[in-house]
Amino acid sequence: MARLDDKVAVITGAASGIGRATAVRFASEGAAVVVADLNGQGGEETVAECKRAGGRAVFQKVDVLSEAEIKATVDRAVSDFGKLNVIFNNAGLAGAVGRIEETTAENWDRTLAILLRAVFLGMKYAVPAMRQAGGGSIISTASIAGLRGGAGPHAYSAAKAAVINLTRSVALEVGKDRIRVNCICPGGINTPLIYNNVPGGFEVADQFLKSIQAIPRAGAAADIAAMAAFLASDDAEWITGTAMVVDGGFTAGPVLFGDRNAIEPPAGGFMGPSFEQKK
């Protein structure tokens, strides 16, 4: 019996990167998956990969800025697969970047809406469905940027710190319903969100990321998918209110020896979803 047999999951931001890797991992372990994303082409590609992995999956177009569309995504899981056991609030972007005095209020607000408000809405609509199913697992993508300074842009870091504490507070509320609430704090994961904005692309990003933590390789989307699969499974039934750090040792401290050549940060502005970025 596969670890996620008979579970139904919604994954936002599942058209690429961490979301896609997690959707395919869930499908390979027996889950039925609602692949939710704004990127229709990428979402359908993820559905095809889930099916090749032996699982069931459907694509649901969702803009996580829309409360109605997030609710519709949860409803799709129940209507197509009969219930909801897992939601992975994963959709994200870098958002507002640049110096604090260059950050516009509009870009700040949009960043927090995508990275924090959407997590709140995912939790809000998942809880009743999970309660009806007898329990479940809510997982959200936070970041090591929510744990320490200097690990991310200002708005991104603030939003991810809020996701961590929202995880804790909601876990205390819904534990009695056998609903577990946890988040994952990735370190440097070499996904399109990173390498599409680095001169030299994947290879340059890979070389830099593998130099900044104890384990000398860049993080991969599969590393986060593995943690998400654990948190979604019954193996984690006594784990709630936690921020699971998956960072190759980055937050343990600086590497004593190694190449410290930094990648130049982007200029001020707003970095959108990976599928809209330069290739």
C-alpha positions, 0 to 999 in steps of 0.5 A: 500500500502506497503512503498516500493511498486514498488521500485527496490533495490540492496543491497551489503553484503546481505548474512548475518547481516545488509545486510540480515536484510535489504533485508528481510525488503525491500522485506516485504515492497514491494521492489524487491531486488537484493541480492548481495554478494560474499557468494553464500550460504548465498545469496541464503538463503537471497533470500529464506527469502525475498520470504517468506516475500512476496517479489521478490528477486534474487541473484547476486554474486559480489566481490565488489573489481571488478568494472565490477561485481558491474556494472553487479549487477546494470545491473541485477536490470534493466534487471530483474526488469526494473529499479533501485530505491535504492542501499544500499552499505553495503558490509564490513568487519573490514579489517586491524586490529592491531597497526599502525606500524603493519599494512601492506600497502597491508591490508590498501589498501584492506580495503579501496578498500572494504569499500570506493572504492566499495561505490564509484563504487556503486554510479557511476553505480547507478546514471545513472540508477536512473536518467533514473528511475526519481530519487532514493535513494543511501544509504551506510553503514558508522559507528560511527568509521567515526565520532569519534576516538577510535570507530574502527580500523585505516583503517576502521575508515579512510574509514568510515569517507571518506564514510561520506564525499563522501555521502555529496559531491555526494548528492550535485551533483545529487540532481537536478536529484532527487537522494538522497544520505545518509549514516548510521552510526551504533554503536555496532551491534551484527552481525557475523562480531562482534561475530564470533571474540569474545571469547564466541561468541554472548552472550559475545558480546551481554553483552559487547555491551549493556553496552556501550551506553545509551540504555542498549541493543546491536544493532541488524541488524534490527535496521539498516534495519529500518533506511535503509527502511526509507531512501529508502522510499518516507518518506525521500524525502527531506533528502539528504547528511546526516549521520544518526547515529543509535547507541543507544546513544553511540556517545552522551557520556559515560555511567555514570554507568555500566559494563565496562569490555572490550573485548580484541581487535584482534591481528594484521592482517586482518579480512575478511568477516563474512562468512569466519571467525571462527564459 
